[in-house]
Amino acid sequence: VISNYAKGRTPPGVNTWQFNFRFDKNRDKLAKDSIDLLVNSGLNFDRMASADGIDATDFAELLTTSGLVLNESTRWISFDGCYDFGYLLKILTDECLPSTLQEFTELLSIFFPVVYDIKLVLNCIKGYAGSLQDESLQLDVRRYGAPHQAGSDSLLTGNTFFRLLDYYKVRPEDTYQYSGHLYRLSPHSSDHNRISPDSTDSCDSTSITNGNDYY
């Protein structure tokens, strides 16, 4: 989580937090390739399986009462974030995800009224989008910390979002056309990455924000 962006700039001092949920790679369902990638990036799964790992239910309760969700003045920024928001919606509601795209989108708009997906924005602007690392390098955005660590990726996502708005001359008042639309759930996603063709996303006209401040 990146706290309190103002005009595209993070505040001085500590402004980014990484939350590691409780997870036991010896007992819980997993994708081995993903686990190997995270281990190579420095994630300590032994600590996550212990009391150091955060219980997802406890986190969901605190997030619900924090004012960050269910709040139209809070803006969330993601990069290829449909799975991230799917997971958040699952723990926030403590229910299975909706079975249709329309129901999922409606639920997303309740908990996350304003959300941007950088990969979708870039697809709309230039017709394609690479990885977060590739796009940040093209925009000359510096990474702090190790790749594939949530804190580092979160900070890079936020900084890349504001850099692309400046680079492509996107006015703040024009960003709302991208709000609520997630890559892979949009007809403007590339064909091989699209999950459903039924979305009503539009390109006509990644983190969180509070008022004019992004997270």
C-alpha positions in Angstrom: 0.0 0.0 0.0 1.3 3.5 -0.9 -0.1 6.2 1.3 -1.1 9.7 0.4 0.0 10.7 -3.1 -0.4 14.4 -3.7 -0.1 15.7 -7.3 1.8 12.5 -8.2 4.4 12.8 -5.5 4.8 10.6 -2.4 5.3 12.2 0.9 8.7 12.1 2.6 9.6 9.4 5.0 7.9 6.0 5.2 5.0 5.9 2.7 4.8 2.3 1.5 3.8 -0.9 3.4 3.8 -4.5 2.4 1.4 -6.9 4.1 2.3 -10.6 4.0 -0.7 -12.9 4.6 -0.4 -16.2 6.5 0.4 -18.9 4.0 1.9 -22.4 4.4 3.5 -23.6 1.1 3.5 -27.1 2.5 -0.3 -27.2 3.1 -2.0 -24.5 1.1 -2.9 -24.7 -2.6 -0.2 -23.1 -4.7 1.3 -22.5 -8.2 4.8 -23.8 -7.9 6.2 -21.5 -10.6 4.8 -18.5 -8.6 6.2 -19.7 -5.3 9.7 -20.3 -6.9 9.6 -16.8 -8.3 8.7 -15.2 -4.9 11.3 -17.3 -3.1 13.9 -16.1 -5.6 12.7 -12.5 -4.9 13.5 -12.9 -1.2 10.1 -13.7 0.3 10.4 -15.8 3.4 7.5 -18.4 3.4 8.6 -19.9 6.7 7.8 -16.6 8.4 4.5 -16.3 6.6 3.4 -19.8 7.8 4.0 -18.6 11.4 2.4 -16.0 13.6 4.2 -13.4 11.5 1.8 -14.1 8.6 -1.3 -11.9 8.7 -4.7 -13.6 9.0 -6.7 -12.6 5.8 -9.9 -12.4 7.8 -8.4 -10.0 10.3 -7.0 -7.9 7.5 -10.3 -7.8 5.7 -12.1 -6.5 8.9 -9.6 -3.8 9.4 -9.6 -2.8 5.8 -13.4 -2.6 5.8 -13.4 -0.1 8.7 -10.3 1.8 7.6 -12.1 4.2 5.2 -10.0 3.0 2.3 -12.8 0.9 0.7 -16.5 1.8 0.1 -15.2 5.3 -0.4 -15.5 7.4 -3.6 -12.7 9.7 -2.5 -10.2 6.8 -2.4 -8.6 6.0 -5.7 -6.9 2.6 -6.3 -4.1 2.1 -8.9 -3.1 -1.3 -10.2 -1.2 -3.0 -13.0 -3.0 -5.9 -14.6 -5.0 -6.0 -11.3 -8.1 -8.2 -11.9 -6.8 -11.1 -9.9 -5.7 -8.7 -7.1 -9.1 -7.2 -6.8 -10.7 -10.6 -7.1 -8.8 -11.7 -4.1 -9.6 -8.6 -2.1 -13.3 -8.9 -2.9 -13.3 -12.5 -1.8 -11.8 -11.8 1.6 -13.8 -8.6 2.1 -17.1 -10.3 1.4 -16.1 -13.7 2.8 -18.0 -15.3 -0.1 -17.3 -16.9 -3.4 -16.8 -14.4 -6.3 -19.8 -13.6 -8.5 -20.3 -16.0 -11.4 -20.9 -13.3 -14.1 -18.8 -10.3 -15.2 -21.6 -7.9 -14.6 -22.0 -9.0 -11.0 -18.3 -8.8 -10.4 -18.1 -5.3 -11.9 -21.0 -4.2 -9.7 -19.4 -5.6 -6.6 -16.0 -4.0 -7.6 -17.7 -0.6 -7.9 -19.2 -0.9 -4.4 -16.0 -1.7 -2.6 -13.6 0.2 -5.0 -15.6 3.0 -6.6 -12.6 4.5 -8.3 -10.0 2.1 -9.7 -7.4 2.4 -12.5 -5.5 -0.4 -14.2 -2.3 1.0 -15.8 -2.1 -1.9 -18.3 -5.6 -1.0 -19.6 -4.8 2.7 -19.7 -1.7 2.0 -21.8 -3.6 -0.3 -24.1 -6.1 2.5 -24.7 -3.4 5.1 -25.2 -0.9 3.3 -27.4 -2.6 0.0 -28.4 -0.5 -2.4 -26.3 1.2 -2.7 -22.9 4.2 -4.7 -21.7 5.1 -5.7 -18.2 5.3 -3.3 -15.3 9.1 -3.5 -15.4 9.2 -2.8 -19.2 6.8 0.1 -19.1 8.5 1.7 -16.1 11.8 1.5 -17.8 10.4 3.1 -21.0 9.0 5.9 -18.8 12.3 6.2 -16.9 10.7 5.4 -13.6 13.1 4.2 -10.9 12.4 1.1 -8.9 13.1 0.9 -5.2 13.5 -2.5 -3.7 13.3 -6.0 -5.3 11.0 -6.9 -8.1 8.0 -9.1 -7.3 7.9 -7.8 -3.8 4.5 -6.2 -3.1 5.8 -3.1 -1.6 8.3 -2.4 -4.3 5.8 -3.2 -7.1 3.2 -1.0 -5.4 5.5 2.0 -5.3 6.6 1.4 -8.9 3.0 1.1 -10.0 2.0 4.4 -8.4 5.0 6.3 -9.8 4.5 4.8 -13.3 0.9 5.8 -13.3 1.7 9.5 -12.7 4.6 9.4 -15.1 2.5 8.1 -17.9 -0.2 10.7 -17.3 2.5 13.4 -17.7 4.3 11.7 -20.6 1.1 11.1 -22.6 -0.4 14.5 -21.6 -3.5 13.0 -19.9 -5.3 15.6 -18.0 -6.5 14.7 -14.5 -10.1 15.3 -15.5 -9.8 12.8 -18.3 -8.6 9.9 -16.1 -12.2 9.0 -15.0 -12.9 7.5 -18.4 -10.5 4.7 -17.4 -12.0 4.2 -13.9 -13.6 0.9 -13.0 -12.2 -1.0 -16.0 -9.7 -3.8 -15.4 -7.3 -5.3 -17.9 -8.3 -8.9 -18.9 -11.9 -8.0 -18.2 -12.0 -5.4 -21.0 -12.5 -5.7 -24.8 -9.5 -3.4 -25.0 -7.2 -6.1 -23.5 -5.2 -8.0 -26.1 -7.1 -11.1 -27.3 -4.8 -13.7 -25.6 -5.2 -12.1 -22.2 -8.9 -11.3 -22.3 -11.0 -13.3 -19.8 -14.4 -12.2 -21.0 -15.7 -10.3 -24.1 -18.8 -9.0 -22.3 -17.3 -5.9 -20.6 -18.5 -2.4 -21.5 -15.2 -0.8 -20.9 -14.5 2.3 -23.0 -11.3 4.0 -24.2 -13.2 7.0 -25.6 -13.1 10.4 -24.3 -1.9 0.3 -9.6 -2.2 2.1 -5.7 -5.0 4.0 -3.7 -5.9 7.7 -3.3 -7.7 9.6 -0.6 -9.3 12.8 -2.1 -6.6 14.0 -4.5 -4.0 11.7 -2.8 -3.2 8.3 -4.3 -2.2 5.1 -2.7 
